[in-house]
Amino acid sequence: MAVPRNRTSNAKKNSRRSHHAKKPKNLSACGNCKKLRLPHRICPSCGHYDGRQVSAAKAE
Ligand SMILES: [Zn+2]
């Protein structure tokens, strides 16, 4: 196995890791209750998807 000849400097290590930050979740508003939910998923608060009731709602 190859062994690194030189120690990676702090600046080189940190600039390599500059792309590792986590991006925020992509949220969109529900068409029925206007609450934020993940796209292409049933709304967790009202149970609607594509303008109709799909699953049982917690509270309406
Ligand atoms: Zn909803």
N, CA, C, O and the ligand as a Tripos MOL2 file, in Angstrom:
@<TRIPOS>MOLECULE
protein
  241   239    61     0     0
PROTEIN
NO_CHARGES

@<TRIPOS>ATOM
      1 N           0.8400   -1.1940    0.0000 N.3       1 MET1
      2 CA          0.0000    0.0000    0.0000 C.3       1 MET1
      3 C           0.8710    1.2400    0.0000 C.2       1 MET1
      4 O           1.9030    1.2840    0.6710 O.2       1 MET1
      5 N           0.4510    2.2570   -0.7610 N.am      2 ALA2
      6 CA          1.2230    3.5040   -0.8460 C.3       2 ALA2
      7 C           1.1860    4.2510    0.4830 C.2       2 ALA2
      8 O           0.1520    4.3210    1.1480 O.2       2 ALA2
      9 N           2.3320    4.8050    0.8520 N.am      3 VAL3
     10 CA          2.4440    5.5510    2.1060 C.3       3 VAL3
     11 C           2.7390    7.0040    1.7740 C.2       3 VAL3
     12 O           3.6460    7.2620    0.9830 O.2       3 VAL3
     13 N           2.0120    7.9770    2.3460 N.am      4 PRO4
     14 CA          2.2660    9.3850    2.0280 C.3       4 PRO4
     15 C           3.6580    9.8110    2.4690 C.2       4 PRO4
     16 O           4.0920    9.5230    3.5840 O.2       4 PRO4
     17 N           4.3600   10.5160    1.5550 N.am      5 ARG5
     18 CA          5.7360   10.9280    1.8280 C.3       5 ARG5
     19 C           5.7820   12.0980    2.8020 C.2       5 ARG5
     20 O           6.6640   12.1850    3.6560 O.2       5 ARG5
     21 N           4.7810   13.0260    2.6480 N.am      6 ASN6
     22 CA          4.7840   14.2220    3.4980 C.3       6 ASN6
     23 C           3.4580   14.3380    4.2470 C.2       6 ASN6
     24 O           2.4080   13.9030    3.7750 O.2       6 ASN6
     25 N           3.5470   14.9280    5.4070 N.am      7 ARG7
     26 CA          2.3630   15.1850    6.2030 C.3       7 ARG7
     27 C           1.5290   16.2650    5.5160 C.2       7 ARG7
     28 O           2.0740   17.2760    5.0740 O.2       7 ARG7
     29 N           0.1860   16.0550    5.4200 N.am      8 THR8
     30 CA         -0.7040   17.0520    4.8330 C.3       8 THR8
     31 C          -0.8300   18.2340    5.7800 C.2       8 THR8
     32 O          -1.1310   18.0590    6.9600 O.2       8 THR8
     33 N          -0.5970   19.4590    5.2560 N.am      9 SER9
     34 CA         -0.6510   20.6450    6.1070 C.3       9 SER9
     35 C          -2.0830   20.9330    6.5420 C.2       9 SER9
     36 O          -3.0400   20.4630    5.9270 O.2       9 SER9
     37 N          -2.2140   21.7160    7.6190 N.am     10 ASN10
     38 CA         -3.5480   22.0760    8.1090 C.3      10 ASN10
     39 C          -4.3410   22.8180    7.0460 C.2      10 ASN10
     40 O          -5.5410   22.5870    6.8990 O.2      10 ASN10
     41 N          -3.6730   23.7290    6.2830 N.am     11 ALA11
     42 CA         -4.3760   24.5000    5.2530 C.3      11 ALA11
     43 C          -4.8730   23.5900    4.1380 C.2      11 ALA11
     44 O          -5.9980   23.7530    3.6650 O.2      11 ALA11
     45 N          -4.0400   22.6240    3.7080 N.am     12 LYS12
     46 CA         -4.4340   21.6850    2.6440 C.3      12 LYS12
     47 C          -5.5900   20.8070    3.1060 C.2      12 LYS12
     48 O          -6.5460   20.5810    2.3640 O.2      12 LYS12
     49 N          -5.4930   20.3160    4.3420 N.am     13 LYS13
     50 CA         -6.5440   19.4720    4.9050 C.3      13 LYS13
     51 C          -7.8590   20.2440    5.0160 C.2      13 LYS13
     52 O          -8.9180   19.7280    4.6610 O.2      13 LYS13
     53 N          -7.7850   21.4900    5.5150 N.am     14 ASN14
     54 CA         -9.0030   22.2680    5.7250 C.3      14 ASN14
     55 C          -9.6320   22.7050    4.4070 C.2      14 ASN14
     56 O         -10.8570   22.7490    4.2940 O.2      14 ASN14
     57 N          -8.8020   23.0310    3.3960 N.am     15 SER15
     58 CA         -9.3890   23.4400    2.1180 C.3      15 SER15
     59 C         -10.0190   22.2480    1.4040 C.2      15 SER15
     60 O         -11.0010   22.4150    0.6800 O.2      15 SER15
     61 N          -9.4670   21.0400    1.5970 N.am     16 ARG16
     62 CA        -10.1030   19.8380    1.0420 C.3      16 ARG16
     63 C         -11.4650   19.6170    1.6810 C.2      16 ARG16
     64 O         -12.4090   19.2020    1.0080 O.2      16 ARG16
     65 N         -11.5720   19.8930    2.9790 N.am     17 ARG17
     66 CA        -12.8280   19.6610    3.6940 C.3      17 ARG17
     67 C         -13.7990   20.8300    3.5870 C.2      17 ARG17
     68 O         -14.8460   20.8200    4.2340 O.2      17 ARG17
     69 N         -13.4710   21.8400    2.7780 N.am     18 SER18
     70 CA        -14.3670   22.9960    2.6610 C.3      18 SER18
     71 C         -15.6550   22.6310    1.9400 C.2      18 SER18
     72 O         -16.6260   23.3830    2.0200 O.2      18 SER18
     73 N         -15.6980   21.4950    1.2350 N.am     19 HIS19
     74 CA        -16.9050   21.0690    0.5130 C.3      19 HIS19
     75 C         -17.7250   20.0680    1.3240 C.2      19 HIS19
     76 O         -18.7270   19.5540    0.8260 O.2      19 HIS19
     77 N         -17.3210   19.7800    2.5620 N.am     20 HIS20
     78 CA        -17.9800   18.7220    3.3250 C.3      20 HIS20
     79 C         -19.1630   19.2040    4.1480 C.2      20 HIS20
     80 O         -19.7960   18.3990    4.8320 O.2      20 HIS20
     81 N         -19.4840   20.5070    4.1010 N.am     21 ALA21
     82 CA        -20.5550   21.0350    4.9390 C.3      21 ALA21
     83 C         -21.9070   20.4760    4.5010 C.2      21 ALA21
     84 O         -22.1300   20.2480    3.3120 O.2      21 ALA21
     85 N         -22.8160   20.2520    5.4650 N.am     22 LYS22
     86 CA        -24.1310   19.7060    5.1790 C.3      22 LYS22
     87 C         -25.0370   20.8280    4.6840 C.2      22 LYS22
     88 O         -25.0580   21.9190    5.2550 O.2      22 LYS22
     89 N         -25.7850   20.5530    3.6160 N.am     23 LYS23
     90 CA        -26.6950   21.5620    3.0650 C.3      23 LYS23
     91 C         -28.0460   21.4670    3.7670 C.2      23 LYS23
     92 O         -28.4210   20.3890    4.2270 O.2      23 LYS23
     93 N         -28.7890   22.5810    3.8590 N.am     24 PRO24
     94 CA        -30.0950   22.5170    4.5120 C.3      24 PRO24
     95 C         -31.0840   21.7120    3.6810 C.2      24 PRO24
     96 O         -30.9560   21.6170    2.4610 O.2      24 PRO24
     97 N         -32.0830   21.1260    4.3680 N.am     25 LYS25
     98 CA        -33.0900   20.3190    3.7000 C.3      25 LYS25
     99 C         -33.9290   21.1720    2.7610 C.2      25 LYS25
    100 O         -34.2090   22.3340    3.0540 O.2      25 LYS25
    101 N         -34.3300   20.5940    1.6300 N.am     26 ASN26
    102 CA        -35.1650   21.2880    0.6530 C.3      26 ASN26
    103 C         -36.6260   21.0940    1.0580 C.2      26 ASN26
    104 O         -37.1940   20.0210    0.8590 O.2      26 ASN26
    105 N         -37.2340   22.1520    1.6340 N.am     27 LEU27
    106 CA        -38.6090   22.0680    2.1030 C.3      27 LEU27
    107 C         -39.5160   22.9220    1.2210 C.2      27 LEU27
    108 O         -39.1030   23.9740    0.7350 O.2      27 LEU27
    109 N         -40.7620   22.4630    1.0130 N.am     28 SER28
    110 CA        -41.7340   23.2470    0.2590 C.3      28 SER28
    111 C         -43.0520   23.2480    1.0370 C.2      28 SER28
    112 O         -43.2900   22.3800    1.8770 O.2      28 SER28
    113 N         -43.9100   24.2430    0.7420 N.am     29 ALA29
    114 CA        -45.1550   24.3990    1.4870 C.3      29 ALA29
    115 C         -46.1910   23.4060    0.9880 C.2      29 ALA29
    116 O         -46.2760   23.1460   -0.2120 O.2      29 ALA29
    117 N         -46.9870   22.8430    1.9110 N.am     30 CYS30
    118 CA        -48.0790   21.9490    1.5640 C.3      30 CYS30
    119 C         -49.1830   22.7360    0.8610 C.2      30 CYS30
    120 O         -49.4860   23.8620    1.2560 O.2      30 CYS30
    121 N         -49.7880   22.1490   -0.1820 N.am     31 GLY31
    122 CA        -50.8490   22.8440   -0.9070 C.3      31 GLY31
    123 C         -52.1370   22.9490   -0.1270 C.2      31 GLY31
    124 O         -52.9830   23.7780   -0.4590 O.2      31 GLY31
    125 N         -52.3170   22.1300    0.9100 N.am     32 ASN32
    126 CA        -53.5520   22.1290    1.6860 C.3      32 ASN32
    127 C         -53.4260   22.9600    2.9610 C.2      32 ASN32
    128 O         -54.2530   23.8370    3.2120 O.2      32 ASN32
    129 N         -52.3980   22.6900    3.7700 N.am     33 CYS33
    130 CA        -52.3010   23.3600    5.0690 C.3      33 CYS33
    131 C         -51.1740   24.3750    5.1170 C.2      33 CYS33
    132 O         -50.9910   25.0260    6.1460 O.2      33 CYS33
    133 N         -50.3970   24.5390    4.0240 N.am     34 LYS34
    134 CA        -49.3450   25.5500    3.8980 C.3      34 LYS34
    135 C         -48.1630   25.3290    4.8410 C.2      34 LYS34
    136 O         -47.3100   26.2060    4.9780 O.2      34 LYS34
    137 N         -48.1040   24.1690    5.4910 N.am     35 LYS35
    138 CA        -46.9540   23.8990    6.3530 C.3      35 LYS35
    139 C         -45.8070   23.3360    5.5200 C.2      35 LYS35
    140 O         -46.0270   22.8060    4.4300 O.2      35 LYS35
    141 N         -44.5790   23.4510    6.0360 N.am     36 LEU36
    142 CA        -43.4090   22.9790    5.2900 C.3      36 LEU36
    143 C         -43.3260   21.4590    5.3630 C.2      36 LEU36
    144 O         -43.4980   20.8660    6.4280 O.2      36 LEU36
    145 N         -43.0590   20.8390    4.2160 N.am     37 ARG37
    146 CA        -42.8980   19.3880    4.1600 C.3      37 ARG37
    147 C         -41.8710   19.0690    3.0770 C.2      37 ARG37
    148 O         -41.5400   19.9260    2.2580 O.2      37 ARG37
    149 N         -41.3590   17.8150    3.0740 N.am     38 LEU38
    150 CA        -40.4130   17.4050    2.0430 C.3      38 LEU38
    151 C         -41.1610   17.2230    0.7210 C.2      38 LEU38
    152 O         -42.2820   16.7140    0.7320 O.2      38 LEU38
    153 N         -40.5810   17.6220   -0.4230 N.am     39 PRO39
    154 CA        -41.2690   17.4670   -1.7030 C.3      39 PRO39
    155 C         -41.4370   15.9910   -2.0850 C.2      39 PRO39
    156 O         -40.6060   15.1550   -1.7310 O.2      39 PRO39
    157 N         -42.5280   15.6760   -2.8170 N.am     40 HIS40
    158 CA        -42.8680   14.3300   -3.2930 C.3      40 HIS40
    159 C         -43.1600   13.3650   -2.1430 C.2      40 HIS40
    160 O         -42.9430   12.1590   -2.2590 O.2      40 HIS40
    161 N         -43.6630   13.9240   -1.0130 N.am     41 ARG41
    162 CA        -44.0280   13.0810    0.1180 C.3      41 ARG41
    163 C         -45.3730   13.5480    0.6800 C.2      41 ARG41
    164 O         -45.7390   14.7170    0.5590 O.2      41 ARG41
    165 N         -46.1020   12.6100    1.2970 N.am     42 ILE42
    166 CA        -47.3670   12.9510    1.9310 C.3      42 ILE42
    167 C         -47.0950   13.9430    3.0580 C.2      42 ILE42
    168 O         -46.1230   13.8090    3.8020 O.2      42 ILE42
    169 N         -47.9850   14.9550    3.1720 N.am     43 CYS43
    170 CA        -47.8120   15.9620    4.2210 C.3      43 CYS43
    171 C         -47.9830   15.2900    5.5830 C.2      43 CYS43
    172 O         -49.0070   14.6470    5.8110 O.2      43 CYS43
    173 N         -47.0030   15.4190    6.5080 N.am     44 PRO44
    174 CA        -47.1230   14.7390    7.8060 C.3      44 PRO44
    175 C         -48.1700   15.3660    8.7130 C.2      44 PRO44
    176 O         -48.6410   14.7080    9.6410 O.2      44 PRO44
    177 N         -48.5560   16.6390    8.4700 N.am     45 SER45
    178 CA        -49.4970   17.2880    9.3890 C.3      45 SER45
    179 C         -50.9420   17.1030    8.9530 C.2      45 SER45
    180 O         -51.8060   16.9750    9.8210 O.2      45 SER45
    181 N         -51.2690   17.0810    7.6260 N.am     46 CYS46
    182 CA        -52.6660   16.9480    7.2070 C.3      46 CYS46
    183 C         -52.9200   15.6840    6.3870 C.2      46 CYS46
    184 O         -54.0800   15.3580    6.1360 O.2      46 CYS46
    185 N         -51.8790   14.9550    5.9570 N.am     47 GLY47
    186 CA        -52.0690   13.6970    5.2360 C.3      47 GLY47
    187 C         -52.4770   13.8620    3.7890 C.2      47 GLY47
    188 O         -52.9460   12.8970    3.1860 O.2      47 GLY47
    189 N         -52.3200   15.0560    3.1900 N.am     48 HIS48
    190 CA        -52.6940   15.2830    1.8010 C.3      48 HIS48
    191 C         -51.5120   15.0310    0.8840 C.2      48 HIS48
    192 O         -50.3600   15.2170    1.2740 O.2      48 HIS48
    193 N         -51.8080   14.6030   -0.3440 N.am     49 TYR49
    194 CA        -50.7960   14.5510   -1.4030 C.3      49 TYR49
    195 C         -51.4920   14.7640   -2.7360 C.2      49 TYR49
    196 O         -52.5090   14.1260   -3.0100 O.2      49 TYR49
    197 N         -50.9610   15.6500   -3.5670 N.am     50 ASP50
    198 CA        -51.4890   15.9720   -4.9010 C.3      50 ASP50
    199 C         -52.9520   16.4120   -4.8120 C.2      50 ASP50
    200 O         -53.7700   16.0350   -5.6510 O.2      50 ASP50
    201 N         -53.2740   17.2060   -3.7980 N.am     51 GLY51
    202 CA        -54.6010   17.7970   -3.6740 C.3      51 GLY51
    203 C         -55.6910   16.8950   -3.1440 C.2      51 GLY51
    204 O         -56.8670   17.2430   -3.2380 O.2      51 GLY51
    205 N         -55.3390   15.7350   -2.5830 N.am     52 ARG52
    206 CA        -56.3830   14.8590   -2.0280 C.3      52 ARG52
    207 C         -55.8710   14.1970   -0.7570 C.2      52 ARG52
    208 O         -54.6680   14.1390   -0.5030 O.2      52 ARG52
    209 N         -56.8340   13.6910    0.0500 N.am     53 GLN53
    210 CA        -56.5030   13.0270    1.3050 C.3      53 GLN53
    211 C         -55.9750   11.6290    1.0050 C.2      53 GLN53
    212 O         -56.6520   10.8450    0.3390 O.2      53 GLN53
    213 N         -54.7810   11.3080    1.4830 N.am     54 VAL54
    214 CA        -54.1660   10.0150    1.1930 C.3      54 VAL54
    215 C         -54.0940    9.1550    2.4490 C.2      54 VAL54
    216 O         -54.3670    7.9560    2.3960 O.2      54 VAL54
    217 N         -53.7290    9.7580    3.5760 N.am     55 SER55
    218 CA        -53.5980    8.9960    4.8130 C.3      55 SER55
    219 C         -54.3250    9.7330    5.9220 C.2      55 SER55
    220 O         -54.7070   10.8910    5.7550 O.2      55 SER55
    221 N         -54.5190    9.0680    7.0550 N.am     56 ALA56
    222 CA        -55.2340    9.6600    8.1820 C.3      56 ALA56
    223 C         -54.4620   10.8410    8.7390 C.2      56 ALA56
    224 O         -53.2470   10.7740    8.9270 O.2      56 ALA56
    225 N         -55.1850   11.9300    9.0030 N.am     57 ALA57
    226 CA        -54.5480   13.1360    9.5080 C.3      57 ALA57
    227 C         -54.4830   13.1030   11.0150 C.2      57 ALA57
    228 O         -55.3350   12.5050   11.6730 O.2      57 ALA57
    229 N         -53.4470   13.7610   11.5720 N.am     58 LYS58
    230 CA        -53.3110   13.8530   13.0230 C.3      58 LYS58
    231 C         -54.3910   14.7940   13.5840 C.2      58 LYS58
    232 O         -55.1240   14.4270   14.5030 O.2      58 LYS58
    233 N         -54.4810   16.0070   13.0210 N.am     59 ALA59
    234 CA        -55.4460   16.9930   13.4940 C.3      59 ALA59
    235 C         -55.7540   17.9540   12.3440 C.2      59 ALA59
    236 O         -54.8400   18.4280   11.6680 O.2      59 ALA59
    237 N         -57.0200   18.2380   12.1240 N.am     60 GLU60
    238 CA        -57.4130   19.1520   11.0350 C.3      60 GLU60
    239 C         -58.0310   20.4390   11.5470 C.2      60 GLU60
    240 O         -58.4080   21.3010   10.7530 O.2      60 GLU60
    241 ZN        -50.5360   19.6240    4.7290 Zn       61 ZN61
@<TRIPOS>BOND
     1     1     2 1
     2     2     3 1
     3     3     4 2
     4     3     5 am
     5     5     6 1
     6     6     7 1
     7     7     8 2
     8     7     9 am
     9     9    10 1
    10    10    11 1
    11    11    12 2
    12    11    13 am
    13    13    14 1
    14    14    15 1
    15    15    16 2
    16    15    17 am
    17    17    18 1
    18    18    19 1
    19    19    20 2
    20    19    21 am
    21    21    22 1
    22    22    23 1
    23    23    24 2
    24    23    25 am
    25    25    26 1
    26    26    27 1
    27    27    28 2
    28    27    29 am
    29    29    30 1
    30    30    31 1
    31    31    32 2
    32    31    33 am
    33    33    34 1
    34    34    35 1
    35    35    36 2
    36    35    37 am
    37    37    38 1
    38    38    39 1
    39    39    40 2
    40    39    41 am
    41    41    42 1
    42    42    43 1
    43    43    44 2
    44    43    45 am
    45    45    46 1
    46    46    47 1
    47    47    48 2
    48    47    49 am
    49    49    50 1
    50    50    51 1
    51    51    52 2
    52    51    53 am
    53    53    54 1
    54    54    55 1
    55    55    56 2
    56    55    57 am
    57    57    58 1
    58    58    59 1
    59    59    60 2
    60    59    61 am
    61    61    62 1
    62    62    63 1
    63    63    64 2
    64    63    65 am
    65    65    66 1
    66    66    67 1
    67    67    68 2
    68    67    69 am
    69    69    70 1
    70    70    71 1
    71    71    72 2
    72    71    73 am
    73    73    74 1
    74    74    75 1
    75    75    76 2
    76    75    77 am
    77    77    78 1
    78    78    79 1
    79    79    80 2
    80    79    81 am
    81    81    82 1
    82    82    83 1
    83    83    84 2
    84    83    85 am
    85    85    86 1
    86    86    87 1
    87    87    88 2
    88    87    89 am
    89    89    90 1
    90    90    91 1
    91    91    92 2
    92    91    93 am
    93    93    94 1
    94    94    95 1
    95    95    96 2
    96    95    97 am
    97    97    98 1
    98    98    99 1
    99    99   100 2
   100    99   101 am
   101   101   102 1
   102   102   103 1
   103   103   104 2
   104   103   105 am
   105   105   106 1
   106   106   107 1
   107   107   108 2
   108   107   109 am
   109   109   110 1
   110   110   111 1
   111   111   112 2
   112   111   113 am
   113   113   114 1
   114   114   115 1
   115   115   116 2
   116   115   117 am
   117   117   118 1
   118   118   119 1
   119   119   120 2
   120   119   121 am
   121   121   122 1
   122   122   123 1
   123   123   124 2
   124   123   125 am
   125   125   126 1
   126   126   127 1
   127   127   128 2
   128   127   129 am
   129   129   130 1
   130   130   131 1
   131   131   132 2
   132   131   133 am
   133   133   134 1
   134   134   135 1
   135   135   136 2
   136   135   137 am
   137   137   138 1
   138   138   139 1
   139   139   140 2
   140   139   141 am
   141   141   142 1
   142   142   143 1
   143   143   144 2
   144   143   145 am
   145   145   146 1
   146   146   147 1
   147   147   148 2
   148   147   149 am
   149   149   150 1
   150   150   151 1
   151   151   152 2
   152   151   153 am
   153   153   154 1
   154   154   155 1
   155   155   156 2
   156   155   157 am
   157   157   158 1
   158   158   159 1
   159   159   160 2
   160   159   161 am
   161   161   162 1
   162   162   163 1
   163   163   164 2
   164   163   165 am
   165   165   166 1
   166   166   167 1
   167   167   168 2
   168   167   169 am
   169   169   170 1
   170   170   171 1
   171   171   172 2
   172   171   173 am
   173   173   174 1
   174   174   175 1
   175   175   176 2
   176   175   177 am
   177   177   178 1
   178   178   179 1
   179   179   180 2
   180   179   181 am
   181   181   182 1
   182   182   183 1
   183   183   184 2
   184   183   185 am
   185   185   186 1
   186   186   187 1
   187   187   188 2
   188   187   189 am
   189   189   190 1
   190   190   191 1
   191   191   192 2
   192   191   193 am
   193   193   194 1
   194   194   195 1
   195   195   196 2
   196   195   197 am
   197   197   198 1
   198   198   199 1
   199   199   200 2
   200   199   201 am
   201   201   202 1
   202   202   203 1
   203   203   204 2
   204   203   205 am
   205   205   206 1
   206   206   207 1
   207   207   208 2
   208   207   209 am
   209   209   210 1
   210   210   211 1
   211   211   212 2
   212   211   213 am
   213   213   214 1
   214   214   215 1
   215   215   216 2
   216   215   217 am
   217   217   218 1
   218   218   219 1
   219   219   220 2
   220   219   221 am
   221   221   222 1
   222   222   223 1
   223   223   224 2
   224   223   225 am
   225   225   226 1
   226   226   227 1
   227   227   228 2
   228   227   229 am
   229   229   230 1
   230   230   231 1
   231   231   232 2
   232   231   233 am
   233   233   234 1
   234   234   235 1
   235   235   236 2
   236   235   237 am
   237   237   238 1
   238   238   239 1
   239   239   240 2
@<TRIPOS>SUBSTRUCTURE
     1 MET1         2 RESIDUE 1 A MET
     2 ALA2         6 RESIDUE 1 A ALA
     3 VAL3        10 RESIDUE 1 A VAL
     4 PRO4        14 RESIDUE 1 A PRO
     5 ARG5        18 RESIDUE 1 A ARG
     6 ASN6        22 RESIDUE 1 A ASN
     7 ARG7        26 RESIDUE 1 A ARG
     8 THR8        30 RESIDUE 1 A THR
     9 SER9        34 RESIDUE 1 A SER
    10 ASN10       38 RESIDUE 1 A ASN
    11 ALA11       42 RESIDUE 1 A ALA
    12 LYS12       46 RESIDUE 1 A LYS
    13 LYS13       50 RESIDUE 1 A LYS
    14 ASN14       54 RESIDUE 1 A ASN
    15 SER15       58 RESIDUE 1 A SER
    16 ARG16       62 RESIDUE 1 A ARG
    17 ARG17       66 RESIDUE 1 A ARG
    18 SER18       70 RESIDUE 1 A SER
    19 HIS19       74 RESIDUE 1 A HIS
    20 HIS20       78 RESIDUE 1 A HIS
    21 ALA21       82 RESIDUE 1 A ALA
    22 LYS22       86 RESIDUE 1 A LYS
    23 LYS23       90 RESIDUE 1 A LYS
    24 PRO24       94 RESIDUE 1 A PRO
    25 LYS25       98 RESIDUE 1 A LYS
    26 ASN26      102 RESIDUE 1 A ASN
    27 LEU27      106 RESIDUE 1 A LEU
    28 SER28      110 RESIDUE 1 A SER
    29 ALA29      114 RESIDUE 1 A ALA
    30 CYS30      118 RESIDUE 1 A CYS
    31 GLY31      122 RESIDUE 1 A GLY
    32 ASN32      126 RESIDUE 1 A ASN
    33 CYS33      130 RESIDUE 1 A CYS
    34 LYS34      134 RESIDUE 1 A LYS
    35 LYS35      138 RESIDUE 1 A LYS
    36 LEU36      142 RESIDUE 1 A LEU
    37 ARG37      146 RESIDUE 1 A ARG
    38 LEU38      150 RESIDUE 1 A LEU
    39 PRO39      154 RESIDUE 1 A PRO
    40 HIS40      158 RESIDUE 1 A HIS
    41 ARG41      162 RESIDUE 1 A ARG
    42 ILE42      166 RESIDUE 1 A ILE
    43 CYS43      170 RESIDUE 1 A CYS
    44 PRO44      174 RESIDUE 1 A PRO
    45 SER45      178 RESIDUE 1 A SER
    46 CYS46      182 RESIDUE 1 A CYS
    47 GLY47      186 RESIDUE 1 A GLY
    48 HIS48      190 RESIDUE 1 A HIS
    49 TYR49      194 RESIDUE 1 A TYR
    50 ASP50      198 RESIDUE 1 A ASP
    51 GLY51      202 RESIDUE 1 A GLY
    52 ARG52      206 RESIDUE 1 A ARG
    53 GLN53      210 RESIDUE 1 A GLN
    54 VAL54      214 RESIDUE 1 A VAL
    55 SER55      218 RESIDUE 1 A SER
    56 ALA56      222 RESIDUE 1 A ALA
    57 ALA57      226 RESIDUE 1 A ALA
    58 LYS58      230 RESIDUE 1 A LYS
    59 ALA59      234 RESIDUE 1 A ALA
    60 GLU60      238 RESIDUE 1 A GLU
    61 ZN61       241 GROUP 0 **** ****
